[in-house]
Amino acid sequence: MSGFPILTLMLAVPLLGALGCLASDAPRARMIALVATLVDFALGLVLWADFQVGGAQWQFTERLPLFSGFQWALGIDGIALVLILLSVFLMPICILASWDAIEKRVGEYMAAFLLMETLMIGVFAAQDLFLFYIFFEAGLIPMYLIIGIWGGADRIYASYKFFLYTLLGSVLMLIAMLWMANEAGTTDIPTLMHYDFPPGAQNWLWLAFFASFAVKMPMWPVHTWLPDAHVQAPTAGSVILAGVLLKMGGYGFIRFSLPMFPEASAHFAPLIFALSMVAVVYTSLVALVQHDMKKLIAYSSVAHMAIVTVGLFAFDRQGIEGAMVVMLSHGLVSGALFLCVGVIYDRLHTREIDRYGGLSINMPAYALLFMLFTMASIGLPGTSGFIGEFLSLAGIYQLSSWVAAVSTTGIILGAAYMLYLYRRVAFGDQTHSDAARMPDLSVREWAMLAPIALVVLWMGVHPESFIAPFRADVAALDARVAQARPASDAGLTPPAAGLVQAEAR
């Protein structure tokens, strides 16, 4: 594939598909969207097969100068590779999930999803600072439309809240990018990752980027847009929001905050740990009392992404590798859980947990797959959820045993609310006749859930196949931040510990 612009092609295929969907009727738009996403998935597999593990850090690079110093610059390392694969893997599943559920303005809906695929791939492949920003911010538009047009009863409120939170957080990041380009004399991301910005400026730059990435993750306390967005979004919207869009925040920390501002990252690590510990415990407790299945899974996402931030700022290879695996696993498992909710919502048109019960009797295949994804969410060994959480906690334990201990309680609480959810949905007496009459999985629903189940088990049994592509990149990042690594047991300062105790009360 040397010299072939495969990344540009991967951006162009869904974009052309989107144009085709806009000009087609509903049945044809569905088929165009499915074919376009499958073609992009096939290109993603080619990308994976041709990626040279242990080779150059940046591969498949494409550079085309445009105007005023702006350039079309694409390229990936192992970190971007696995996140692109996650994106193209989930997109055909999202199209299948929308096959019957979306009945109005089908062409526009499919076009919005294909446009979002282009923008997601662009975020992970961009090697120019402002090209990244364009992709990063433009991704708000299709998701805003998906929630606002095809969402639930309160979709307008949820879509505006989602848009405003994420947009306002990114304004400061743009200002920081302009300063960085002027200071370093380049907008090339690989170059900026090794540029030593003045220590006095690093703190301000780090905070500017943090304002955007914290909202995108989302971190506590700027997470409140997420439950509303998930509840109102259509099933496929929730899948791609939890599966990929939340990972852009973690990717931003890996690509910008840690390598470009290592001293500031070490300085603000106690803040990250404090917010993450509050998120792990608080959102897990909130999830435990939810009656809406989507809202429960949304709060669990905040808790899982807090494990990601803890691992990233452990300044340790184990922690960073674990954070990457958690992101991949969460993208698969949370997406699958939202699909499981969508399967029974399409039959009964309610997400109230109490309206179900005993589904293992009349929907045994559904109950089996739901159980697998539940176990993966709580980190059962042999599933994708275990290895990432183990590595993240092992990494942070080297820095602060207190942070590791509090984060572990979140995993225990996660087991509590997920098993409680599963018991109420799959077991017990069938007290509602309409739920008892629901048919088991259709062929289309098997096609949605079975591939995710296979990958979840594959990652749990043989995680090396997913870690190997980005191991060298994590090692390079670890070497970059090693100079600023905090001393052991200094990861959480007393003021931060006091903040956590106050929030717990």
Secondary structure as GFF3:
##gff-version 3
##sequence-region A 1 505
A	DSSP	alpha_helix	6	22	.	.	.	ID=ss1
A	DSSP	alpha_helix	26	50	.	.	.	ID=ss2
A	DSSP	beta_strand	59	67	.	.	.	ID=ss3
A	DSSP	beta_strand	70	76	.	.	.	ID=ss4
A	DSSP	alpha_helix	78	97	.	.	.	ID=ss5
A	DSSP	alpha_helix	106	125	.	.	.	ID=ss6
A	DSSP	alpha_helix	129	138	.	.	.	ID=ss7
A	DSSP	alpha_helix	140	150	.	.	.	ID=ss8
A	DSSP	alpha_helix	155	184	.	.	.	ID=ss9
A	DSSP	alpha_helix	189	192	.	.	.	ID=ss10
A	DSSP	alpha_helix	199	216	.	.	.	ID=ss11
A	DSSP	alpha_helix	225	232	.	.	.	ID=ss12
A	DSSP	alpha_helix	235	240	.	.	.	ID=ss13
A	DSSP	pi_helix	241	245	.	.	.	ID=ss14
A	DSSP	alpha_helix	247	252	.	.	.	ID=ss15
A	DSSP	pi_helix	253	257	.	.	.	ID=ss16
A	DSSP	alpha_helix	258	260	.	.	.	ID=ss17
A	DSSP	alpha_helix	262	288	.	.	.	ID=ss18
A	DSSP	alpha_helix	293	312	.	.	.	ID=ss19
A	DSSP	alpha_helix	317	348	.	.	.	ID=ss20
A	DSSP	three_ten_helix	353	355	.	.	.	ID=ss21
A	DSSP	alpha_helix	359	362	.	.	.	ID=ss22
A	DSSP	alpha_helix	364	377	.	.	.	ID=ss23
A	DSSP	alpha_helix	384	397	.	.	.	ID=ss24
A	DSSP	alpha_helix	401	426	.	.	.	ID=ss25
A	DSSP	alpha_helix	433	436	.	.	.	ID=ss26
A	DSSP	alpha_helix	443	461	.	.	.	ID=ss27
A	DSSP	alpha_helix	464	481	.	.	.	ID=ss28
A	DSSP	three_ten_helix	482	484	.	.	.	ID=ss29
A	DSSP	alpha_helix	494	504	.	.	.	ID=ss30
###
